[in-house]
């Protein structure tokens, strides 16, 4: 799957960033949206039109939830540096860090409120916290180093978190029933929906751009080297703010189309009989590839699992 994804990703990134000149310093369009819908395309092609029943082991454990929360904290702390690393040193990096912190702070607070409201007893869902608190970082990446008002960064973070939590609660089950789309980790809610929201926000930000909000110093808004002052003055590739806004929308369309098509084709390739894959009963079972502590303590392994593992190894 990775061998098919990387070349298509590099090609789409060249089209979006270099050819179209899309402003996307945090990789919202090129990374998050592309990776999300590529994975969904692979999932759809693998499972086709069959409704997959819930696997007995397809549920988090207290240990896995705790480790995921620790990972969420690490991501939350280092996300601003991930967004700001490609910015031009100086004001652009400072704006990117500040806007990212504002958006992620708002998304974390909104996630707690939304998760509590969606449960009758007011309890918090670990899955909501692990994803919704990061949704603001996904959405703000495309406009992070633009001199947007702080209220706009806060609003974008809050809205992306609300969309993420509501997606877990309502949209994921709906897609599973209507489209038989299996989204195990909810990537559509964390990377897809906030990414589209951020791309739409970039169109609005470019259309509303002026010298007052783009900053007095040129700021590198994308790896291609575009800056807000050139976009505002219509100097970048001879296009004005209207043309740049159209390019932002075109970049979103390219990412969606290329990722979905490549994902569907990759999923079809993975279904070839010559490629071995574990049977359904062995999914979500790490004992096929790793030595689990429980097995070390109890020497009598499950015979059916052992037979399935041996059969899979023979196919390989």
N, C-alpha and C positions, 0 to 999 in steps of 0.2 A: 504494500500500500504506500509506504513512504517513497519507494522508487518511482511510483507514478505521480505522487503528489508534488514532490520538490520541483521537477522541471516545469510543471504547469504553474506552480506558484511563482517561480522566477519569471516566467513569461508574462504572467498577469501583472506582476509587480512592475516590470519594465513598461508595459502598456499604460498602467495607471499613473506611475510616478514620472517616468521619463517622457513618454509620448504625450499623454494628456496633461501632465504637469499638475496632478492633483495634490493639494496640500493635505498631508497626512503624516505629521511628524511622529505620532504615537502608534502608528500601524493599525488604527481602528478599522480601516477599509482593507488594507493590503494583508494584514495578519489575521485579525479576529474574525472579520466577516468571511474571508476566503476559507480559513481553516474550519470554521463552523459549518458552512454549507457544503464543503467538500465531505466532511465527516457524515453529515446527514444524507448526502447523496449515496455514499458507500453503504450506510445502514439501510437505506431504502432498497438499493439494488440487492443486497444480501438477503434481506428478509422478504423481498418482493411484496406480494399482496396477502401474505399470511399473517393472521393475528397471533402474535406470540404470547403465550400465557406467562404469567409472572413466575419466574424461576424461584424455587424455595430459598436459594441463597442470594437472591437479588435484593437484599436489604442491608443497610449499614449496621454495624455493630458499635457498641460504645467505644471500643478501642479505635476503630476506623474513624468514627466521628471526631474523637479527640485529636487524632493525628491530623485530620483534615482541618480542624480549627487552628491547630498550630501552624500548618502551612498557609492558612488564610492570613494569619497575623504577619507571617514573614512577607507574603506578597503585598499586603497592605502597606507595610513599612517601606518596602523597596520599590513600589510601583512608580512613585514620582521620579526616581532616578532612571527607571526604564523609559519613561516618556521623554524626559529631558535630555537624554544622552546624545541625541542627534541634533539638538538645537544649537544654534550659534551661541558661543559663550557670551555671557553678559545678560542683558535684559531679557532676551528670549528664553534662556534657561530659567531665569528667576520667575518669569510669568508661567512657564510650563509647570514648575514645581508648585507654585502657589495655586494655580487653577486646579491641578490634580489633587492637591490636598483638600481644597474646598469641596470639590466634587465628591471625593471619596468619603469625606467626613459627613456630608449630607446624605450620601447613599447608605452609610452605616446606620445613621440615626433613623432614616426612613425605613430601612429593613427591619429594625427592631419594632418600630411602630406597626408596620404592615403585617409582619409575622404574628404579632400579638393579636391584632384585630381579626385575623383570619382563623384563629382558634377560639372556640367557645370558652375555654378555661383560661385564655390569655397567655398560654405558654408559648415559648419561642421554639421554632424549628431549627435544628442545627443546619439542615440543608439550606434554609433561607439565609442564615447568617454566613455560611461559607461562600455563597454566591452573590447575594444582594449587596453585601458590603464592598464587593469588588466591581460591581456593575458601573459605578461612577467613573472608575479609572478607565474602563473600556470605552465609554461614551465620550469622555473629555479628550481622549488622545488626539483626535483629528483637529481640535481647535485649541489645544492646550497652550501653545505659545502665541496665540492671538491675544491682543489686549481686550478681551471680553470683560464686561463688568463682573465683579464678584457675585452679584445676584444671579447672573446667567449661569455661572459655573455651579452655584448651589442648586439652582433649579434643575439643571441638566442632571446633576448627580441624584437628586431626589426622584426625578421622573424615571430615570433609568433603573433605580432600585425598585420602585413601585412596579414597573413593567416586568422586571425580573421575578419578583416574588409572585405577582399575579400569574405570570407565565407558568411557574412551577405548580401553582394551585389549580389553574383552569386550562391553560393552553396545552401543556404536555399531555394530560389525559385525553384531551380532545383530538390532538394529532394522532395519538395512538389508536383511538377508536375509528376515526374517519379516514385517515390516510395510512393506517398501519405503519406509522413512522416510529421506530424504536430509538428513543433518545435516552440512553442509560444515565448519563451524568448531567443532563439538562444543559448542554452546551448552547442550545438555541436560546435559552433564557439568559445566560450570562454573556455570551459572545455575539449571538446573532441579533437579538432584539435591541440591546443597548448599542451595538455597532451601527445598526440602521438608524437609530435615534441620533447618534453622534454625527453620522454622515448628513442627515437632514439638517442638523444644527449647523454644520459647516456651510451648507448652502445659504442658510439665513445669515450667518455671520459674515460671509463674503459679500452678500447683497447689502448688508447694513454697514459695511466697512467704510471708514473715513479716516482722514489723517489724525483725527482726534483720538480714535480708539485703536489705531494700528501702531501707535508708538512713534517716537521721534527717531529711534534708531532702527535701521533695517534688521529684521529678524528672520532667521532661516526657518521656514515653516515646513519644509520637506527635505528628504535626502537629496532632491534635485537642486536645491539651493534657492527656491522661490522665497520671496519675502513679502510681507503684508504691504509695505509702502509701494512696491512696484505694482502689486495687484490693484491697489486703490487708484494709482495714477494711470493705470491702463498700459504700463510699459512692458509687462511680462508677455513675451511672445506676441506683442501687439494686441492683446485682448484686454477688455475692461472687466469690471466686476461682474457684469452679466455673463460674459463669456467664461470667466472663471467659475461662476456658480454652475453653469451648464457642465463644465468639465468635472466639477465635484459630483454632480448627479450621474454623469457618464461613468466615472470611476466606480461608483456604487453598482451600477448596472453591469459593468465588466466583471467585477469581483463576484457578484451573485451568479451571473451566467456561466462564467468559466469554472467556478468551483462546483456548481451543481452538475454541469455536464461532465466534468472530469471525475467527480465522485461517483456518478452513476456508471460511467464506463469502467472505473476501477473496481467497483463492486461486482460488475458483470465478470471481470477478469478473475476476481477472487472466487467466484463460484465454479470455475473450471474444475473438472474432476481430478486433474493432475495435481491440484493444490490441496494438501490435507488440512483439515481443520477439526477441532475437537467436537464430538457429538454434543447434543443439547444437554445431556445429563452431566457432562463434565465442565460446563461453563461455570464461571465464578468459583472455580476450585483451583487454588494455587498449588495443591499437592501434585499436580501433573508435572510441574516444572521446578518446584521448590520443596525443600524438606521442612515440613511444618512441625512445630514443637509438640503439638498434640500427638502426632504420629510417632515421634521419638519416645514419648512416654508410654504409649500403648503400642506394643509391637504387632498387634493383630490388625492389619489394614483391612478396609472394606474390599471384599473380593470383586464386587462389580466395578468399583472405581479402578482397581488395579488392572482388571481385564480390559477396561476401556482405554487406560493409559498405554498398555502394551499394544493394543490394536492400533492406536494412533501412531505410536513409534514405528510399527511395522509399515504403515502407509508412507511415513517419511523415509 
